[in-house]
Amino acid sequence: MITITGKSVFGGVSIGRLSFYKRKQRVIKRTHVDAVEAECTRFQEAKTTAAGQLKELYEKALADVGEANAMIFEIHQMMLEDLDYIESVENIIRTQEVNAEFAVAATADNFAQMFTAMDDAYMQGRAADVKDVSERVLNILCGVDEGIKQTEEPSIIAADDLAPSETVQLDKSKVLGFATMYGSANSHTAILARTMNIPAIIGLGEELSDKLDGQMAVIDGFTGSLYIDPDEETLALMQEKRREDLEQRALLEQLKGKENVTKSGQKINIYANIGNISDVGAVLKNDAGGIGLFRSEFLYLENNTFPDEEQQFAVYRQAAENMAGRKVIIRTLDIGADKQADYFGLDKEENPALGYRAIRICLTRTNIFKTQLRALYRAAVFGNISIMFPMIISMKEIEKIKEIIAEVQGELKAEGIPFREDVELGVMIETPASVMISRELAREVDFFSVGTNDLTQYTLAIDRQNSKLDAFYDPHHPAILAMIKMAAENAHAEGKWIGICGELGADLELTEEFLKMGLDELSVSPAMVLP
């Protein structure tokens, strides 16, 4: 028996044979060309063909995994039209006088390295997307058809990594789980695994070799372990673990559609956190009562320039419509610190966590803020949208936000553009300052949402990005719990509701404590809604 350990992206136990994802091989060589413009035309034609293929994939994904998860193929089409990407390919062809294949491969590597080097985990996951798009163009240029060899029997799909276009072509009824050598917990493959509710492990490394193709294997998605050719004792243990997990899942499924209420009659809303419009499908599948945190910064991090009003409006409207009347709380732009976008032109800071970020950017670069607010107020016509502001530390910030909102509403009214005036406004409680003035804040807003990740960081004076401090980072610290309790009491004293959207909301050890505090809402990752 061989045991390989990686990182789990979805729990559960799968037992079956390993089926390695087979790609048709091709070799990219650097070749000198004289007719550079003809080579640029070859690239443009391949790009057009790729866009057509992606459109077909979108239609297939629409039927298989729903509109929200199919959107990745629309994003890939947009990537193909990205001016920086196109200019890079054509510049390499013209300046180096090389073939289109080499130029596309070089651009893919450069862009993927750029994404991988970013601190933000979501952006690191985009490295796989740019490679996926480029692989498609390369296959067309090289005359290689897409080909997937999948066994007739259900199996565990193994690969170095899987791109979204590869996962969507798999016969889902024959996929028992995913096991990959590399990959990110924020990749679309990980999202798909969570959406399909099947065990998946990434980061298994070089030990996961295609020499193991066809071997009996077990994925333990709870521990992140992959057992190859398990012995009888391990197999028996895993079968029992799977049986217990399936029983637990069946019990959890029975909770769908039921009210979130304790035995003593206390009601609480269970919402979901999302980082992308493509996550909405998982929200609905897991029966969340609403979206408690929509991280709008993904729109900015995915773009090469500021997303305009229409682009933002389309995304917010789609989220509102897909949720069909359920609450959608959208956090305004929270860029800065570990989430950087070059086109913002932010200076390098010695301590970015304490620096120019989130609402501080919005209140000093109001043109960016007003564009987002216009899109949000327009989209609110199509559903139950609430707006939440991050990193609040003073009443002056709330006054300034309300002034800007009044300007935005006045402009929309003057332009005759429909918008909703009575949008619920909330603030994130993620600094000790916001806790201490929470009574005053509660008089000016409709709700609070506690961002426990940053609240822990700022209360304990611990950089949560610094792995050397993991032993000192204690989200269960009495001071943190006391602050949450204080914010809850002050919110309720003014007749306002309060929730948690940080990681602590999904901590089952604290659920009872949060109920005692009287919290009205817990917003967690979609997979944690039913538990």
JOVEN-V29591 format. One record per backbone hydrogen bond with DSSP energy under -1.0 kcal/mol. NH is the residue of the N-H (numbers start at 1). CO is the residue of the C=O. If there is no record, write none. Layout:
nh;co
NH;CO
NH;CO
This chain:
nh;co
2;228
4;226
6;224
7;202
9;200
10;200
14;219
16;217
18;215
19;156
21;158
33;97
36;34
39;35
40;36
41;37
42;38
43;39
44;40
45;41
46;42
47;43
48;44
49;45
50;46
51;47
52;48
53;49
54;50
55;51
56;52
57;53
58;54
59;55
60;56
61;57
62;58
63;59
64;60
65;61
70;66
71;67
73;70
75;71
76;72
77;73
78;74
79;75
80;76
82;79
86;82
87;83
88;84
89;85
90;86
91;87
92;88
93;89
94;90
95;91
96;92
99;31
103;99
104;100
105;101
106;102
107;103
108;104
109;105
110;106
111;107
112;108
113;109
114;110
115;111
116;112
117;113
118;115
124;120
125;121
127;124
130;126
131;127
132;128
133;129
134;130
135;131
136;132
137;133
138;134
139;135
140;136
141;137
142;138
144;139
155;174
156;17
157;177
158;19
159;179
167;163
168;164
170;167
172;170
174;171
175;172
176;155
178;199
179;157
180;201
181;159
182;160
187;184
191;187
192;188
193;189
194;190
195;191
196;192
198;193
200;10
201;178
202;7
203;182
204;180
205;181
208;205
209;207
212;209
213;210
214;18
215;212
217;16
218;227
219;14
220;225
221;12
224;220
225;220
226;4
227;218
228;2
229;216
235;231
236;232
237;233
238;234
239;235
240;236
241;237
242;238
243;239
244;240
245;241
246;242
247;243
248;244
249;245
250;246
251;247
252;248
253;249
254;250
255;252
256;253
258;255
261;259
262;266
265;262
268;260
269;520
271;522
272;290
273;524
274;293
279;276
280;277
283;279
284;280
285;281
286;282
287;284
288;283
289;270
291;327
292;272
293;272
294;329
295;274
296;294
296;331
298;295
299;296
301;297
302;298
312;308
313;309
314;310
315;311
316;312
317;313
318;314
319;315
320;316
321;317
322;318
323;319
324;321
326;323
328;384
329;291
330;386
331;294
332;388
336;339
339;336
344;341
345;342
354;351
355;352
357;355
358;335
360;357
361;358
362;358
363;359
365;361
368;365
369;365
370;366
371;367
372;368
373;369
374;370
375;371
376;372
377;373
378;374
379;375
380;376
381;378
382;379
383;380
385;383
386;328
387;424
388;330
389;426
399;395
400;396
401;397
402;398
403;399
404;400
405;401
406;402
407;403
408;404
409;405
410;406
411;407
412;408
413;409
414;410
415;411
416;413
417;412
420;377
426;387
427;447
428;389
429;449
430;428
435;431
436;432
437;433
438;435
441;437
442;438
444;441
445;441
446;425
448;497
449;427
450;499
451;429
452;450
455;451
456;452
457;453
458;454
459;455
460;456
462;457
466;463
469;466
470;467
472;469
473;469
477;474
481;477
482;478
483;479
484;480
485;481
486;482
487;483
488;484
489;485
490;486
491;487
492;488
493;489
495;492
496;491
497;446
499;448
500;521
501;450
502;450
505;502
506;503
507;504
508;506
510;507
514;510
515;511
516;512
517;513
519;514
520;498
521;498
522;269
523;500
524;271
528;525
529;526
